[in-house]
Amino acid sequence: MPVECREKIVDERKPSPIASALLAHYDLHARTLAWRIAPQQSRQGIRPDPYRVWLSEVMLQQTTVAAVTRYFNAFTARWPTVAALAAAPAEDVLAAWAGLGYYARARNLIDCARAVAGDHQGHFPDTEAGLRLLPGVGDYTAAAVAAIAFNQPSAVVDANVERVTARLFAIQTPLPAAKSAIREKVAQMVPADRPGDFAQAMMDLGATLCTPRAPSCLLCPLASYCEARARGTAESLPVKPPKKAKPQRTGTAWWIEQDGHVLLVQRGDKGMLGGMRALPDDGWSARRDGDAAAPLAGQWTHVEAAVAHVFTHFSLELSLALYRGPQIDKVAIENLSGAFWWPVERIEEAGLPTVFAKAARAAIQHR
């Protein structure tokens, strides 16, 4: 079938009753978010800036709207365009990301911005397939940007949409096996004329009414279409596999302070917290405990289990050791791989990952 014919069929497809009901609700109750345009603007053919859509979607992966908003506003004030972000030093971007977690996202952010600026003249590809070719852009982000920024009829499926769809169609298959069936159902519901609004309306519904616990079915615009509500099983869906117990790891962070400065290191680009500024540590990771080997000989004051932190795949108890040895030759320290001195009074500006920011605060209390 010729491309023109296929496009005509898609364009003339009537929205499903579910999509119509949901969009009518969204027009009245859409959340006001820093990266979003109002549905009234969308209906007038106004599209949001693809850069802002992409940035927000990367930040929102496994992170709440409340946590993301402050970072999004700070990023867009400092780097208002993808070209500005692409030109920024990587260490500045990583420092600005500090505290948001899942730091691989920040490294991918830099690579993607530079690819858009360098290979696409500062313009994001306007198709889902084209977006997927960008560094760090997976199926979800590509679909979200294509639908919201470029009005493409893409099936956008995040955790909220998974939950709404699993309940609408009473999908009993446990996750993650149910993902393909859920995506298929979402694709069938996507309207041709307002796919971006539909995607955001589904996200809003899951975030505000169709919540994991105690869903507000009486207020839901899709209640009459919901098979799980009819069966009384809404709160049990989607079916999730049992959570695996997280391994517990231990490690040590080393606080070496002299003349109002603390020794920091720039971590290697690969691995956990790659590229971030941090305190020296003893090599702990998701797979093993630290070895407790001090980076310098000398007297140390130890603060046991000073920091508790939970990562995606493990929990960490981080002890803290404060250097009490003789004066250190700062030139020798600076010649060590990745090591440099940072003013203690400006430690909050260093952009330390949360676990090391906690350790720094504990060190300042105990020094």
Sequence and secondary structure as in RCSB ss.txt:
>XXXX:A:sequence
MPVECREKIVDERKPSPIASALLAHYDLHARTLAWRIAPQQSRQGIRPDPYRVWLSEVMLQQTTVAAVTRYFNAF
TARWPTVAALAAAPAEDVLAAWAGLGYYARARNLIDCARAVAGDHQGHFPDTEAGLRLLPGVGDYTAAAVAAIAF
NQPSAVVDANVERVTARLFAIQTPLPAAKSAIREKVAQMVPADRPGDFAQAMMDLGATLCTPRAPSCLLCPLASY
CEARARGTAESLPVKPPKKAKPQRTGTAWWIEQDGHVLLVQRGDKGMLGGMRALPDDGWSARRDGDAAAPLAGQW
THVEAAVAHVFTHFSLELSLALYRGPQIDKVAIENLSGAFWWPVERIEEAGLPTVFAKAARAAIQHR
>XXXX:A:secstr
  HHHHHHHHHH    HHHHHHHHHHHHH    TT   HHHHHTT    HHHHHHHHHHHTTS HHHHHHHHHHH
HHH  SHHHHHHS HHHHHHHHTTS  THHHHHHHHHHHHHHHHSTT   SSHHHHHTSTT  HHHHHHHHHHHH
        HHHHHHHHHHTT  S TTTTHHHHHHHHHHH  SS HHHHHHHHHHHHHHTS SSS  GGG TTGGG
 HHHHHT GGG S         EEEEEEEE EETTEEEEEE  SSSTTTT EE  B    SSS      SS S E
EEEEEEEEEE SS EEEEEEEEE SS   HHHHHTSTTEEEEEGGGGGGS   HHHHHHHHHHHHH 
